[in-house]
Amino acid sequence: MYFTSVTRFSPEHGRILHYDKIKESFRDVLGRVHTRVMLTPDYLPDLCCDEIVQIRRGLTI
C-alpha cells in the first residue's frame, strides 16, 4: 500500500484543497499490475501542513 496526495478544486469549500488516498498495487492472474483505492479520507480543510505530514507518516509505517 502507498499514500498519494491529489490537489483539486472543492466545490463544497469553494477553493483548491488537497485530499489523500491510500492505494494498493496488485497483479492479476495474467501478471498485469493494477491499483485500487483502499481509502479516500476526503478533503481535510482544517488541517495544517504539519498535521497532514504526520498522518502520512502514520499511514506508511
N, C-alpha and C positions, 0 to 999 in steps of 0.2 A: 504494500500500500504506500501511497505517497500523497502529498499535500500540494494543492495548486491554489493560486490566488488569481481572480479574474476581476477586472475593472469594468463596470458597466454603469449606464445611467439607470437610476432607480426612479421609476415614475411615482412610486409611493412617497418618496422623500424629496423628489424634485431636484436631485443633484447626482453627481457621479460618485459612486461608492465602490468599495472593494467587497467581494464576497469570496468565500473559500469553499473548496470541495476536497473531499477525501476520495481518492480514486484507487482502483485496484487493477493491475495488469494480470492477464491470464492467457493461456494458449488453448485453442480448441483442439479437437481430435486430429485435425489436419496440420497442426503446428502453427497456425496463424495467430499472431498476437492481437488481442482485443483489450479494451479498457472498459470498465464500468464505474459509474459514480456510486460510491457507497453511502456518502452523506453530504448534504449541502446545508450547512447551518443557516443560510440566507444572509441577508445584509446585516452587518453589525455596526450601525452608525454611531453608537455611543462609546465605542472602544477607541482608545488611543493606540498609536503605533506600537508602543512597548507591550501593551496587553495583547495585541494580535500576534506579536513575535513570541510571547510566552505561550500562547495557545498552540501555535505551530510547532514549537519545540516539544510541548507536551504530547502532541499527537504523533510526532515522528520518532519518539523514543521508545 
